[in-house]
Amino acid sequence: VSSIFKSFAMGTFLFASHASGQNWDINFLTATADFENGNTNDIKLDYEIGTARSSYTVELFDTSCTEAISAPIFEIGTSITAKDNNHDTLEILVNVDLAQLPSQNTFYDPLSGKLSFCTKVQMSSLHCSLHS
């Protein structure tokens, strides 16, 4: 089964601005996939995000980036690592329930062997919210 998961597609949409000199950057850095048996983090996404936020959220969407994925097929974990005075690194780890993939045709194309989805990273403060 792991050979069909050699590739995956991911859509990302970004929106960020600088408000009052604060850093609200959301920059996509890398995406890697490893579907080997026993691996608990099948997909790893790295973002560089500004330090102006007080909180953040991560959501997954269908390939059109319009409908949130509510199926329990994806499990998301995140961590933040300090990078410099203006940026942190946000690591998003996605575990995929491979047993449910064949029935989830909106995320997985068995003919091409591609898994597709969009990610949404949202940074928030008490008065402002930005999305990517």
DAPEBEL-V87725 format. One record per helix or strand of 2 or more residues. SS is the DSSP state (alpha for helix, beta for strand). FROM is the first residue (numbers start at 1). LEN is the number of residues. If there is no record, write none. Layout:
<<SS;FROM;LEN> <SS;FROM;LEN>>
//
This chain:
<<alpha;2;4> <beta;7;6> <beta;26;8> <beta;43;8> <beta;55;7> <beta;74;9> <beta;87;10> <alpha;98;4> <beta;108;2> <beta;114;11> <beta;129;3>>
//
